[in-house]
Amino acid sequence: MKTRVVLNVAPLPENAFGSRTLTWWGTIAFMSLEGMGFALAAGAYLYLRVLQPSWPMNIPPPDLLPGTLVTILLLISAVPNYFLEHWARAYDIGKVRIGVVVMTLLGIAPLVVRAFEFPALRERWDTDAYGSITWFLLGLHTTHLLTDVGDTIVLAVLLVTRHGEVPKRFTDVSDNAAYWYFVVLSWLPIYFVLYWLPRIG
Amino acid sequence: MSAAAERLRDTDIGEPELEARLVDIWKTPRGFFGWLSSVDHQQIALRYIVTAFFFMALAGIGAVLMRLQLATPDAHVLGPDRYDQLFTMHGSTMMFLFAVPIMEAFAVYLVPLMIGTRNVAFPRLNAFGFWLYLFGGLFLWCCFFSNNGPDVGWFSYTPLSLTQYNVGHRADFWAQMITYTEVSGLAVAVEIIVTTFKMRAPGMSLERIPIFVWGSLVTAFMILFAMPSVMVASTMLILDREVNTHFFDVALGGDNILFQHLFWFFGHPEVYFIFIPATAFVSSIIPTFARRPMFGQAAVVLSLIATAFLSFGLWVHHMFVTGLPRLGESFFTASSMAIAVPSGIQIFCWIATLWSGRPVFRTPLLFVLGFIFNFVIGGLTGVMVASVPIDTQVHDTYFVVAHFHYVLIGGSVFPLIAAVYYWFPKVSGRMLSETLGRWNFWIAFVGFNVAFFPMHILGLEGMPRRIYTYSADMPWGPLNFLSTVGAVIFALSFLLLLWNMIRSGLHGEAAGPNPWDGDTLEWATPSPPPPQNFTRIPVVTGAAPVWENREALPVIAGMSAGKREILVSTLTEAEPDVRETSPEPSIWPLFAAIAVGVTFLWSIYTPWAIVYGAIPIAVTLTGWFWPKNTTEDES
């Protein structure tokens, strides 16, 4: 088919951030489907809870301390995450390198406390349906924590190699920061369901 | 590549050189290793399509065997155990390994061409999804051929699928096949959404998006929100079976109806992620052969969206006989009937388009007309079984088998075959034989109706589903025999299609770029399309860009002629915004799929596989994302 040129796109930029990029939209799509997974798992928790005369079935509600600590740590991590995203958009390689190391540490810290959260549920997964669904919810979120921390570690290493100063790396850092917000925010309803619903009755 | 070559723009060189350079940049590397590394959406879509038809053939042969067993009373073609495995394999394969993947595969092939871009948004994810799907399907069929096929129905209800009723690993194989195929399906959904949102050619604002692309987009969103549900269900099932959780163990606080809710919250939308792309095929084909734009294009698009929303509100109609509260039954009856409204709107728009056009009755249109006839029957019985009293009577009978085959085959496979006839010339560069096509249609139409219409009557006569035989004193023999004759005829129609594809692929008439005079952008590029899809990205001026620009297609300039570059545009107006690089071929998606596949398989035998398997998965994913000194990675 014959063609005629009507537009020149040469002046357009070759790198961008946020909703102007494909990866940002891909990240949003993955957040949506994973968020749906969380919502369904929480729905299953509520479904099983409605069927029981008492909930938890035979034990007191989970110990609040480790879960609350994780919540506080995650909320605190949102602050440097905000700055890291900001520095990435400014192509400030020095601050970005420091920022991803800080975010790696702030990702590992809640994982360490998470190890104490499972015993704080007071029951194993194979005791009854309450144990099964609480371990399931906590396990689901832990998987997200682990994968994002892994991703952040790879980025931290990549940034100190010669590939680190390529503009696209800054977009990667920005998208990784956006995903971390999802890890933090998705925890809040799960924290409420796991720790406060059994107390509300 | 030299720095000067990297900076080369399409404005710096002439048309023939530009075309040669782009082909060189976008082509899949030579050799077996290159073939395994491909990230070309055309190639991966074709692999999906061939694999999906292969699985369909296996499941179809299974269906014919089941029909031969049921053709006469007290037959001995299959024993009860093999029959149980076969109907489970048939349903699971048709739904998870054929219907959903093939609809997604058509989207992977057509969406980039229809919106005027060069690849899908995440080409390596696309390759990864295909390999995982292939491994999942082969794994399931290997289990079947080693007499370990799942035997608990395509929905694997608990408690039947729990360890006390299902020893061994048969139900685990089903559950893990779900995981493989759902990861693959979700990957494609993400790609289609982002590709459609951000990679449309300049000027393709929302109202100018072709209906097929709308259908693919709506379906991708449905997959995004429905598939996690079956993944949660199948994961809980395998956890109950392997590590003694109690999600479905009533004695320890679990509940079997929970499994049904989770399954059907996915399962009902699943019907529509087979059906919506099919209607989108129809809405692409009808305007071409009616020689006029689609009547009520906006109404059709809104109907697709309405269908998608409503489809999430009717899953409980699959569970009417589980003893639900009356209020719930009434609500889901109403919503099940309501979904007939947007489907009805589409049917009226198709009829209006044909009525006011100048229809040319070529094979694709014949299959579309066959679809309308069959689907109306399936839709009518659908409205019948939406009513609780009727559903209670015919539940688990052949009436329901007839209903959903009319919906799924009549409503989806007929449009799919129409789509094969319609786009085969684009893919291969050759026309399918029209004579064989007409034979194909009539044999399929007659065979299908002879096979499935009698099942309505059998169901009303009380013949239950999933029985491997029946005694001679039941009045079901003659209609079952007739149904088997129809099934064999229907199967022959697929052999004829295969023969037509082979024969025409080798010796068919050359198609040229636009053999049907279609109006969407895939017809503005050669058949088969070059690896870059378009040498120059088109500019869209209306809803029918090819019909509106018959003299010369408006295009853009200023793209790179030295690396894989795509144009990112804005969400609603599709204004050009950023020039981004697109990933090069890579072997890592295959390695990652092997690592993930082995981990899933291993986890059937020990939960520690997830821990050990995480290591190769992390290594391969890092390899996938780590920059490789290419222009695309470093620019």
Interface residues (C-beta under 8 A of the other chain):
Chain A: M1 K2 T3 R4 V5 V6 L7 N8 V9 A10 P11 L12 P13 E14 N15 A16 S19 R20 T21 L22 W25 G26 A29 F30 S32 L33 E34 M36 G37 L40 A41 A44 Y47 L48 L51 Q52 M57 W125 D126 T127 D128 A129 Y130 G131 S132 I133 W135 F136 G150 V154 L158 H163 V166 K168
Chain B: R9 T11 A121 F122 L186 A189 V190 I193 V194 F197 K198 M199 P202 L224 F225 M227 P228 S229 M231 V232 M236 L239 D240 V243 N244 T245 H246 F247 D249 L252 G253 G254 D255 L258 H261 L262 F265 P513 N514 A524 T525 R536 P538 V539 V546 E551 A552 L553 P554 V555 I556 A557 G558 M559 L567 V568 L571 P576 D577 V578 R579 E580 T581 A618 T622 F625 W626 P627 D633 E634 S635
